[in-house]
Amino acid sequence: MAYDYVLAGGGSAGAALAARLSEDPKITVCLIEAGGEGRGVVVRAPIGVAAMLSGKPKINNWAFETVPQPGLNGRRGYQPRGKALGGSSAINGMIYVRGHHTDYDDWAALGCEGWSWKEVLPYFKRAEGNERGADDFHGGDGPLRVANQRSPRPIASAFVEACAENQIRRNNDFNGPEQEGAGLYQVTQFWGGDRNGERCSTAAAYLHPVMNRPNLTVITDAQVTGIVFDGKRATGLRYRRNGCDEAAEASREVILCGGTFGSPQLLLLSGVGPADELRRHGISVVHELEGVGRNLQDHLDCITGYSSKETDLFGLSPGGVIKLVRSMFQWRRDGTGLFSSPGSEGGAFLKSDPGLDRPDLQLHFIIGKLEDHMRKVHFGYGFSCRVCQLRPYSRGEVGLTSSDPLAPPRIDPRFLSDERDAEIMLKGVKLVRRIVQAPALAKYRDKDLFAAGITSDEALMNHIRDKADTIYHPVGTCKMGVDDTAVVDPKLRVHGLQGLRIVDASVMPTLVGGNTNAPTIMIAEKAADLIKAA
């Protein structure tokens, strides 16, 4: 079949982009997604992240692993990524954070013309349907529902008070004029109406409502295996569905939306990338592009956890299971209760050094015990606080494990390979420990689950290397820019090729200071205008 545009990947960017492009009835769009439609209750119920995140079993989740990380005492890291329409927005913690305003000015300074804060803000606003309404920083009627939490636990407010007791100011809007401070996160969640309290993935926001458009074809449970080239022009995609190889032709453009791991892997499998990497796997070079797969950046995160004698938390116990069942019926009835929780209810953006011009640490305060991405189960009640470094110096890469398109990519974040990252992480963990000891959390705090008795910096740093891992914000492997290592130009066209763009988090030249889902959706919104203008 032939279409105007063929998209590889229906994740946070792909779902939004397919919906925007197909608004023009004269344009035909084909979207190919490896996972399912992302409509099940495990996606719609926010607490369903507990079932999907661990990858045991693999529910809507690629559940990748990294190569062993010397900076993490030789451990393999875990990299959950969404595998369904909506991508990682179908399995994430729903936190709506854009990053710091200056992050986008940094992009513009690197040669990414058109991507300054002033120029991207309209796209954030166009996407956003905020429960608080429209203002200078927010949109009120966009497709992506952004909500106040339906039923935050009292402990989340106690966390904000504990921050205040450590001279950290309250902040009611991390996406407003100032990012620094502590508060409750807003989340990508339906507010009002018969879907109140449900997760609002990009599929639910943009794609599901328009799946019946005659000019939009959505193919699910089909993995893209390669890009078809005619010389230096991309003309379509090959994909595998039900064990059979098929193809979709693109008369205008092929657009990769496979994410930070999927897009570089697909380029490499198709002969685009560093020549030595391609030849190592017996792949003929279609176009040598040194930056493909390079520049991987991710937020490394370390968790502090405590058991609690309080029971108004998420907990695994006979009473906790009964409470969870009751909360499921409450959520189905009116969209509130524990089932509507994003898990990470409280948050903060902080500076590891008061002399910094913007926060370089982010906290996620969780209403339950969390260890190893929920792959290690703790019974009873408790709470956790995660700290991540927002602008890491370490750089990694994504490559191939083999020429088999169904094999997972080779992921090497090189966490803590730059010693400056280790120093900032140590400061962050020490800061979290001070906050947790504040009087406001005294009634919730019982036993330290992971770091009891650790007092020296050396021992605490070793603890970080034993426990830290991603908080799921990989970017940068097909970076936008104008230098020799850039993969796409500021209009997201792949350098040196025709008819091929990339629209996802892989194009970010540097990691933003916050969660990456909202910026990825912004990229898709802006890309839609760039493509229509072309």
FENNOR-V642518 format. One line per field, one symbol per residue. ss: DSSP state (A for helix, B for strand, O for the rest). A space follows every 10 residues. Layout:
BEGIN
ss = ???
END
This chain:
BEGIN
ss = OBBBBBBBOO OAAAAAAAAA AOOOOOOOBB BBOOOBOOOO AAAABAAAAA AAOOOOOOOO BOOBBBBBBA AAOOBBBBBO OBOBOOAAAA OOOOBOOOOO AAAAAAAAAO OOOOOOAAAA AAAAAAABBB OOOOOOOOOO OOOBBBBOOO OOOAAAAAAA AAAAOOOOOB OOOOOOOOOO BBBBOOBOBO OOAAAOOBBO OAAAAAAAAA OOOOOBBBBO OBBBBBBBBB OOBBBBBBBB BOOBBBBBBB BBBBBBOOAA AAAAAAAAAO OBBOAAAAAA OOOOOOBBOO OOOOOBBOOB BBBBBBBOOO OOOOBBOAAA AAAAAAAAAA AAAAOOOAAA OOOBBBBBBB OOOOOOOOOO BBBBBBOOOO OAAAOOOOOB BBBBBBBBBO OOOOOBBBBB OOOOOOOOBB BBOOOOOOAA AAAAAAAAAA AAAAAAOOAA AOOOOOOBOO OOOOOOAAAA AAAAAAAOBB OOOOBOOOOB OOOOOOOBOO OOBBOOOBOB BBOOAAAOOO OOOOOOAAAA AAAAAAAAAA AAAO
END
